[in-house]
Amino acid sequence: MEIRTLERKDREPLAALIRRIETFSQEEQDCAIELVDTALTAGNRDYSILVADRGQDGGGLVGYCCYGPTPMTEHAFDLYWIASAPEVRGQGIGAQLVSSMEGDLR
């Protein structure tokens, strides 16, 4: 599995994954997808997204996290969203995403 930065080609697969997260309300799904679009906008400095990708043969995107700097602070960040596909929960994907996020922030 590869944990990597969001790419434009990931937009639709990630939106589909977000729509499958049963604990997200419709409003939360819409907001999360809006942040994906914002993260893909040129010049964006507010949101970063990492994806957990098993590749085409392994099931594609199976998790993601969205984070960014806390407004009006220095060196503080918020984890806005983190989720994994229902079929891979409990396999450590969330922990890998958080570890990669922490590495990025260091």
C-alpha positions in Angstrom: 0.0 0.0 0.0 1.2 3.5 -0.8 0.4 6.6 1.2 0.7 9.6 -1.1 -0.4 13.1 -1.8 -3.7 13.6 -3.6 -3.5 13.9 -7.4 -6.1 15.2 -9.8 -6.8 11.6 -11.1 -7.9 10.7 -7.5 -10.9 13.2 -7.4 -13.6 10.8 -8.6 -12.4 7.7 -6.8 -12.0 9.6 -3.6 -15.5 11.2 -3.9 -16.9 7.7 -4.4 -15.0 6.5 -1.3 -16.3 9.4 0.8 -19.9 8.6 -0.4 -19.4 5.0 1.0 -18.6 6.2 4.5 -21.7 5.3 6.4 -20.9 7.4 9.4 -20.8 10.6 7.3 -24.1 12.4 6.8 -25.0 13.7 3.4 -24.0 17.2 4.5 -20.6 15.8 5.8 -20.0 14.0 2.5 -20.7 17.2 0.6 -18.3 19.2 2.8 -15.5 16.5 2.6 -15.8 16.5 -1.3 -15.8 20.2 -1.4 -12.5 20.2 0.5 -11.1 17.7 -2.0 -11.9 20.1 -4.7 -10.3 23.0 -2.8 -7.2 20.9 -2.1 -6.9 20.3 -5.9 -7.1 24.1 -6.6 -3.9 25.7 -7.8 -2.4 27.9 -5.1 -4.3 26.1 -2.2 -2.4 26.4 1.1 -5.3 25.6 3.4 -5.8 21.9 2.9 -3.6 18.9 2.3 -4.9 15.4 1.5 -3.1 12.1 1.7 -4.6 8.9 0.2 -4.1 5.3 0.9 -3.8 3.6 -2.4 -3.6 -0.2 -3.0 -3.3 0.3 -6.8 -5.6 -0.9 -9.5 -5.2 -4.6 -8.6 -5.5 -4.1 -4.9 -8.7 -2.1 -4.7 -7.6 1.5 -5.5 -8.1 4.2 -2.9 -9.1 2.7 0.5 -8.5 5.7 2.8 -7.7 9.3 3.1 -7.0 12.2 5.5 -7.4 15.9 5.1 -5.5 18.4 7.3 -4.3 21.9 7.3 -2.9 24.8 9.3 -5.1 26.1 12.1 -6.2 29.6 11.3 -4.6 32.4 13.3 -2.0 30.2 14.8 1.7 29.4 14.2 2.8 25.8 13.8 -0.6 24.3 14.7 -2.6 22.1 12.4 -6.0 20.5 12.3 -7.0 17.0 11.2 -10.3 17.7 9.4 -11.2 14.3 8.0 -9.9 10.8 8.2 -11.7 7.7 6.9 -11.1 4.3 5.4 -13.3 2.0 3.3 -15.6 -0.3 5.4 -13.9 -3.4 4.1 -10.4 -2.4 5.3 -11.2 -1.0 8.7 -9.1 -2.4 11.5 -6.2 -3.0 9.2 -4.1 0.0 10.4 -4.8 2.3 7.4 -5.8 5.2 9.6 -2.6 4.8 11.7 -0.5 4.8 8.5 -2.3 8.0 7.3 -1.8 9.8 10.6 1.9 8.7 10.7 2.4 10.0 7.1 0.6 13.3 8.0 2.9 13.7 11.0 5.9 13.1 8.9 4.7 15.7 6.4 4.1 18.3 9.1 7.6 17.8 10.6 
